Amino acid sequence: MESPQDKYIREHSSKPNEALDWLQKQTNILTNYPRMLSGAVQGEFLKLMVEISGAANILEIGCFTGYSAICLASGLKEGGHVDTLEINDELEALCLEAWTRAGLQDKIQLHIGNALDYMERFAQEGRQYDLVYIDANKREYPLYLKAVKSLIHSGSIILADDVMLGGKPEELPSRPDKQTAGLLEFNSAVVSDPELEVVMLPLRDGLSLIKKL
Ligand SMILES: C[S@@+](CC[C@H](N)C(=O)[O-])C[C@H]1O[C@@H](n2cnc3c(N)ncnc32)[C@H](O)[C@@H]1O
């Protein structure tokens, strides 16, 4: 259920386009966990971040049905590109149809497989990204951070989703589950890293905006 606060925020943020509305409906019909999709407000935030930063090369870790990839790619200037990583090959057809509907099929490349393997390969190839969106397995966030650090340059931005521990950091159990433990380790590693600057925003379940100095 959408809270009154979330409703107010959504109603006073720019609206998603037709392709995004279509994809949200399809995701609700066809997938077991439609809540994983970033949604209208966060999607608009991602698009604006790309526009404001001027990022041209973007990496997304955790594509799901391709909603946030559309938002990221919508903010790109001519010649920009999104590489998005997804372990579940059953989502490919829906992603490709959505990106075609959005007219962004040439700007987004889906890489099916384990994100950590791809990032190792991309680092060996010397790829560099201006903006990285982390939104996959919370247990693996500390590993993503290590891998991402060899794929970014000074001034690159990292956006990390779901960092606010289910929205209740004050109610942490004494023995947190592996997802929560992964997020705790990630948040500590980011804030104590002298090469990174970070602000945690209370958007949905928390979104950290991180810059490499
Ligand atoms: C929260 S969803 C991503 C939502 C998407 N960014 C959006 O906003 O629409 C997380 C996705 O990460 C994928 N995933 C989890 N672990 C992964 C891994 N090690 N490598 C690649 N993808 C992974 C899951 O299959 C899932 O589709």
The ligand as an SDF file (V2000), in Angstrom:
LIG
                    3D

 27 29  0  0  0  0  0  0  0  0999 V2000
   15.7150   -5.1620   -7.3360 C   0  0  0  0  0  0  0  0  0  0  0  0
   15.8130   -6.0190   -8.8290 S   0  0  0  0  0  0  0  0  0  0  0  0
   16.3610   -4.7740   -9.9830 C   0  0  0  0  0  0  0  0  0  0  0  0
   15.2910   -3.7790  -10.2830 C   0  0  0  0  0  0  0  0  0  0  0  0
   15.6120   -2.8630  -11.4470 C   0  0  0  0  0  0  0  0  0  0  0  0
   16.8700   -2.1750  -11.2640 N   0  0  0  0  0  0  0  0  0  0  0  0
   14.5100   -1.8510  -11.5950 C   0  0  0  0  0  0  0  0  0  0  0  0
   14.5490   -0.8230  -10.9210 O   0  0  0  0  0  0  0  0  0  0  0  0
   13.5580   -2.0760  -12.3360 O   0  0  0  0  0  0  0  0  0  0  0  0
   17.2760   -6.9910   -8.6160 C   0  0  0  0  0  0  0  0  0  0  0  0
   17.6530   -7.8440   -9.8140 C   0  0  0  0  0  0  0  0  0  0  0  0
   19.0110   -8.2530   -9.6280 O   0  0  0  0  0  0  0  0  0  0  0  0
   19.1610   -9.5450  -10.1680 C   0  0  0  0  0  0  0  0  0  0  0  0
   20.3670  -10.1500   -9.5610 N   0  0  0  0  0  0  0  0  0  0  0  0
   20.5200  -10.6320   -8.3000 C   0  0  0  0  0  0  0  0  0  0  0  0
   21.7720  -11.0770   -8.1310 N   0  0  0  0  0  0  0  0  0  0  0  0
   22.4260  -10.8690   -9.2930 C   0  0  0  0  0  0  0  0  0  0  0  0
   23.7570  -11.1210   -9.7380 C   0  0  0  0  0  0  0  0  0  0  0  0
   24.6700  -11.6740   -8.9290 N   0  0  0  0  0  0  0  0  0  0  0  0
   24.0760  -10.7980  -11.0040 N   0  0  0  0  0  0  0  0  0  0  0  0
   23.1680  -10.2180  -11.8330 C   0  0  0  0  0  0  0  0  0  0  0  0
   21.8960   -9.9540  -11.4710 N   0  0  0  0  0  0  0  0  0  0  0  0
   21.5320  -10.2710  -10.2140 C   0  0  0  0  0  0  0  0  0  0  0  0
   17.8500  -10.2480   -9.7970 C   0  0  0  0  0  0  0  0  0  0  0  0
   17.6170  -11.3580  -10.6490 O   0  0  0  0  0  0  0  0  0  0  0  0
   16.8310   -9.1110   -9.9610 C   0  0  0  0  0  0  0  0  0  0  0  0
   16.2070   -9.1600  -11.2210 O   0  0  0  0  0  0  0  0  0  0  0  0
  1  2  1  0
  2  3  1  0
  2 10  1  0
  3  4  1  0
  4  5  1  0
  5  6  1  0
  5  7  1  0
  7  8  2  0
  7  9  1  0
 10 11  1  0
 11 12  1  0
 11 26  1  0
 12 13  1  0
 13 14  1  0
 13 24  1  0
 14 15  1  0
 14 23  1  0
 15 16  2  0
 16 17  1  0
 17 18  1  0
 17 23  2  0
 18 19  1  0
 18 20  2  0
 20 21  1  0
 21 22  2  0
 22 23  1  0
 24 25  1  0
 24 26  1  0
 26 27  1  0
M  CHG  2   2   1   9  -1
M  END
$$$$
